Structures are given as C-alpha cells and as structure tokens.
Amino acid sequence: MNFRSLAARRKLAGLCGTLLICLILAFTVDGMVAGGRKDPTLYDLVPGQSLNLTDPMPRGAEKLSDLSLRATSPNVELRFLETFSGFWLGGTLWRAEAVIPAGAPEEEYSLAMHYQTNGTETTPRQVYRFRIHKDAKGVQAAALSLTERNLGLSPYFVAACLLPVALLPMFASILLSRKIASALRAEGMTEIFRAMASPEGQRIFFSQLTDTDPVENTEVLVLDEHADKILGKALVFAVAKGDVEAIMQDGVNI
C-alpha cells in the first residue's frame, strides 16, 4: 500500500477520533446542564420505591426525638434511621427513610421537617418533594438530561464508555504514521513534521532518509502532501540526531 492510501486512512482515523471526542464532550455537557437545572430537593419515584434522606440536624435539635417529618399525603411512610457525623465538614446529620407504597397515585407529595415540641418548621427549613410516576418510563420521561430521557442512561456513563473507544483512532493514527514513514522512505522521501518562520526564511524540519544524506548546504525539493507537485526548494541548514533543518528558498512558504 502506498503512502497516499495510508495518509487517507490516517485522515479518516483522525476524523473518527475528533467525532468521538465531540460526542464525549456533548454527553458531559448534557450531564452538567441537567445537574445544574435539577432541584436537589425534588425526587422522581415510582410506587413501591424507597429513598433515604439525609440533612444536617436543625438548630436547637440534639436528637431524633426532637424532630418529626410530616408529609402532605398519607401515601408516604416515614421513619428516622439514625444520626451520624459528617465526613467532610463534621457536625451531626440525620438519616430517614421514605417509602412510597405500591398502588400510590400519581401526584406530587412534599415532606417538611418540624420541631416536635412546638410543631413549627425547623431552622433552616428542610422541605422535600416527591413526584410519583406510574412506572420507570415516567421517571425517564421526566429526566432533565436529553441522554437519560432518550436512552435511559446517565450521560456521564455514556461518556465514560466512549472514552476508551476514542483512544482507538489515536493508536491507529500512530501505527499509520509509522507505515507512512516507511512507505515514504521506500520512495526516497520523508515527511515534514514542523515548519516555523525565521528572518532567513521559513524553516522546515524532517527526518534523515539515511545516516549519510542529506548534508549541510544540500538542496532538497519540497512536494505537496500527495507528492504530485513541487512547492519549492529548501537548503539544508543543520543535521543533528537524525533530524534535518532546512530553509525554504526564494521566499516560498509552505
């Protein structure tokens, strides 16, 4: 296979890798936007599902018997589980379980934490809302993430699955680049891997074909990427560690 066919395959691998990276970014952004829009006190549930709630102990409450969780509907079963110490910021937190019994109607419930002594809402206010859906499809349809709403999967999970796949085109590009270098050498050519401006003219950098050529002040031809057209000539300026530095002549830039 000649270097032209290999270069076309490398370009295709690059396009595939770019597309996958764009998809990964799109799924990640979808998850971030959905997370930013989500109300942290709103939960979408189905009948028969249970949920653990956790929050810091309100001011003035030392134990669970000082508090009571009250729901706007008898279709929510509530019970306190425990108090525990916060991991990062310390302090005391409470944990409670809310159970939506089977057969609960589709509606929105709310829970609020109250002081047991006087029945007033706690400070700070701790209120939670439950939206009950008929089944899992209803929960999926209510998702804020486009990915979750259409595929039923977390956008971060999809992005994580695509990440290793995106590495494949990168490895393919590396292998194809090596094959291109070998194919070019077989035809007495090499690939320019760097070009930069300088007062003397544009400088180009490429690898030596052999250990002996080219040498300083040797003139080389610069061709287009398909090796069909001569773009100009370059004069070798320096040779070091297998790399050649040359200066484009006659004011030509590539």
C-alpha positions as CSV (number, residue, x, y, z in Angstrom):
1,M,0.0,0.0,0.0
2,N,1.4,3.4,-1.0
3,F,1.7,6.4,1.3
4,R,-1.2,8.2,-0.3
5,S,-3.7,5.4,0.7
6,L,-2.1,5.3,4.2
7,A,-2.4,9.0,4.6
8,A,-6.1,8.9,3.6
9,R,-6.7,6.2,6.2
10,R,-4.9,8.3,8.8
11,K,-7.0,11.3,8.0
12,L,-10.2,9.2,8.4
13,A,-8.9,7.9,11.7
14,G,-8.4,11.5,12.8
15,L,-11.9,12.4,11.8
16,C,-13.3,9.5,13.7
17,G,-11.3,10.4,16.8
18,T,-12.5,14.0,16.6
19,L,-16.1,12.9,16.3
20,L,-15.8,10.7,19.3
21,I,-14.2,13.4,21.4
22,C,-17.0,15.8,20.4
23,L,-19.6,13.2,21.4
24,I,-17.9,12.7,24.8
25,L,-17.9,16.5,25.4
26,A,-21.6,16.7,24.3
27,F,-22.7,14.0,26.7
28,T,-20.6,15.5,29.5
29,V,-22.1,19.0,28.9
30,D,-25.6,17.4,28.8
31,G,-25.0,15.9,32.3
32,M,-23.6,19.2,33.7
33,V,-26.5,21.2,32.3
34,A,-29.1,18.7,33.7
35,G,-27.3,18.7,37.1
36,G,-27.3,22.5,37.2
37,R,-31.0,22.6,36.5
38,K,-32.0,19.9,38.9
39,D,-33.7,20.8,42.2
40,P,-31.8,18.9,44.9
41,T,-34.9,18.5,47.0
42,L,-37.1,17.0,44.2
43,Y,-37.2,13.3,43.7
44,D,-38.9,11.3,40.9
45,L,-40.1,7.9,42.3
46,V,-42.4,5.0,41.4
47,P,-44.8,3.2,43.8
48,G,-43.0,0.6,45.9
49,Q,-39.8,2.6,45.9
50,S,-38.0,3.8,49.0
51,L,-35.5,6.6,49.4
52,N,-33.0,7.6,52.1
53,L,-33.0,11.3,53.1
54,T,-30.1,13.0,54.8
55,D,-29.5,16.5,56.1
56,P,-27.8,18.3,58.9
57,M,-29.6,18.4,62.3
58,P,-31.6,21.7,62.5
59,R,-30.7,24.3,65.1
60,G,-32.0,23.5,68.5
61,A,-32.3,19.8,67.9
62,E,-30.0,17.4,69.6
63,K,-31.7,14.0,69.0
64,L,-34.2,12.5,66.6
65,S,-36.9,12.6,69.2
66,D,-36.8,16.4,68.9
67,L,-37.9,16.2,65.3
68,S,-40.7,14.9,63.2
69,L,-41.1,14.5,59.4
70,R,-44.5,15.4,58.1
71,A,-45.9,14.6,54.7
72,T,-48.8,16.2,52.8
73,S,-50.1,12.8,52.0
74,P,-50.7,9.6,54.0
75,N,-49.2,7.7,50.9
76,V,-45.7,8.3,52.2
77,E,-44.4,6.2,55.0
78,L,-41.6,7.9,57.0
79,R,-39.2,6.7,59.7
80,F,-36.0,8.0,61.2
81,L,-33.0,5.7,60.9
82,E,-30.0,7.3,62.7
83,T,-27.8,10.3,63.4
84,F,-24.2,10.3,62.3
85,S,-21.1,12.6,62.0
86,G,-20.5,14.4,58.7
87,F,-17.4,13.1,56.8
88,W,-16.0,16.4,55.3
89,L,-17.3,19.2,57.4
90,G,-18.2,17.4,60.6
91,G,-21.3,18.2,62.5
92,T,-24.3,15.8,63.1
93,L,-26.6,14.6,60.3
94,W,-29.8,12.7,60.4
95,R,-30.9,9.9,58.1
96,A,-34.5,8.9,57.4
97,E,-36.3,6.5,55.1
98,A,-39.3,7.4,52.9
99,V,-41.3,4.6,51.4
100,I,-43.9,5.1,48.6
101,P,-46.3,2.1,49.0
102,A,-47.4,0.1,46.0
103,G,-50.5,1.5,44.4
104,A,-49.8,5.1,45.4
105,P,-51.5,7.5,43.0
106,E,-49.5,9.6,40.5
107,E,-49.1,13.0,42.2
108,E,-46.6,15.2,43.9
109,Y,-46.0,15.0,47.7
110,S,-44.0,17.2,49.9
111,L,-42.3,16.5,53.3
112,A,-41.1,19.0,55.8
113,M,-39.1,18.7,59.0
114,H,-40.8,20.1,62.1
115,Y,-39.8,20.6,65.7
116,Q,-41.6,18.1,67.9
117,T,-42.0,20.5,70.8
118,N,-44.0,23.3,69.1
119,G,-44.8,21.9,65.7
120,T,-43.1,24.7,63.7
121,E,-40.8,24.1,60.7
122,T,-37.2,23.7,61.5
123,T,-34.5,26.3,61.0
124,P,-33.0,26.1,58.5
125,R,-36.1,24.9,56.6
126,Q,-35.9,21.3,55.3
127,V,-38.5,20.5,52.7
128,Y,-38.5,17.7,50.1
129,R,-40.8,17.0,47.2
130,F,-41.7,13.6,45.7
131,R,-43.1,13.2,42.2
132,I,-44.7,9.8,41.8
133,H,-44.8,8.3,38.4
134,K,-46.7,5.3,37.1
135,D,-43.5,3.4,36.1
136,A,-39.8,3.7,35.2
137,K,-40.7,5.1,31.8
138,G,-42.5,8.0,33.5
139,V,-39.3,8.7,35.6
140,Q,-37.2,8.6,32.4
141,A,-39.6,11.0,30.6
142,A,-39.2,13.5,33.4
143,A,-35.4,13.5,33.3
144,L,-33.7,16.8,32.6
145,S,-30.9,15.2,30.7
146,L,-31.5,14.6,27.0
147,T,-29.4,11.5,27.1
148,E,-31.3,10.0,30.0
149,R,-34.6,11.0,28.6
150,N,-34.0,9.3,25.2
151,L,-31.6,6.5,26.1
152,G,-32.4,5.8,29.7
153,L,-28.7,6.0,30.6
154,S,-26.7,8.5,32.5
155,P,-24.8,10.9,30.1
156,Y,-21.7,10.5,32.3
157,F,-21.9,6.7,31.9
158,V,-22.1,7.0,28.1
159,A,-19.2,9.5,28.0
160,A,-17.1,7.1,30.2
161,C,-17.9,4.2,27.8
162,L,-16.9,6.2,24.7
163,L,-13.6,7.4,26.2
164,P,-11.7,4.2,25.7
165,V,-13.2,3.8,22.2
166,A,-11.9,7.3,21.4
167,L,-8.3,6.0,22.1
168,L,-8.5,3.5,19.2
169,P,-8.3,6.1,16.4
170,M,-5.3,7.7,18.2
171,F,-3.5,4.4,18.3
172,A,-4.5,3.8,14.6
173,S,-3.0,7.2,13.7
174,I,0.3,6.3,15.4
175,L,0.6,3.0,13.6
176,L,-0.4,4.5,10.2
177,S,2.2,7.3,10.7
178,R,4.9,4.7,11.1
179,K,3.7,2.9,8.0
180,I,3.6,6.2,6.1
181,A,7.2,7.0,7.1
182,S,8.3,3.5,5.8
183,A,6.4,4.0,2.6
184,L,7.9,7.4,2.0
185,R,11.4,6.1,2.7
186,A,10.9,3.4,0.1
187,E,10.2,6.1,-2.5
188,G,13.2,8.3,-1.3
189,M,11.0,10.8,0.6
190,T,10.3,11.8,4.1
191,E,7.6,13.8,5.9
192,I,8.0,17.4,7.1
193,F,7.0,17.4,10.8
194,R,7.5,21.0,11.6
195,A,7.6,24.5,9.9
196,M,8.4,27.8,11.5
197,A,9.1,31.4,10.5
198,S,12.6,32.9,10.7
199,P,14.3,36.0,9.4
200,E,16.2,33.9,6.9
201,G,13.1,32.3,5.5
202,Q,10.7,29.6,6.6
203,R,12.5,26.7,8.3
204,I,11.3,23.2,7.9
205,F,12.2,20.1,9.8
206,F,12.2,16.5,8.6
207,S,14.0,13.2,9.4
208,Q,17.1,11.8,7.6
209,L,16.5,9.2,5.0
210,T,19.9,7.5,5.7
211,D,22.8,8.1,8.0
212,T,24.8,9.9,5.3
213,D,22.4,12.2,3.5
214,P,21.4,15.0,3.2
215,V,24.4,17.1,4.4
216,E,24.6,20.8,5.1
217,N,24.0,23.1,2.0
218,T,22.3,20.3,0.1
219,E,19.3,21.4,-1.8
220,V,16.1,19.4,-1.5
221,L,12.8,19.5,-3.2
222,V,9.6,20.2,-1.2
223,L,6.5,18.5,-2.6
224,D,2.8,18.7,-1.7
225,E,1.1,16.1,0.5
226,H,0.4,13.9,-2.5
227,A,3.9,14.2,-3.9
228,D,2.4,15.4,-7.2
229,K,3.5,19.0,-7.3
230,I,6.8,20.8,-6.4
231,L,6.1,23.6,-4.0
232,G,9.7,24.9,-3.8
233,K,13.3,24.2,-2.8
234,A,14.9,24.2,0.6
235,L,18.6,24.4,1.6
236,V,19.8,22.2,4.4
237,F,21.0,24.3,7.3
238,A,21.8,21.7,10.0
239,V,21.7,18.0,10.6
240,A,21.6,16.7,14.2
241,K,20.5,13.4,15.8
242,G,18.7,12.2,12.7
243,D,16.7,15.3,12.1
244,V,17.3,17.8,9.3
245,E,16.7,21.5,9.4
246,A,16.4,23.4,6.1
247,I,15.4,26.9,5.0
248,M,12.9,27.5,2.2
249,Q,14.4,29.3,-0.8
250,D,13.1,32.2,-3.0
251,G,10.7,33.4,-0.3
252,V,8.4,30.4,-0.6
253,N,6.3,29.4,2.4
254,I,4.5,26.0,2.9
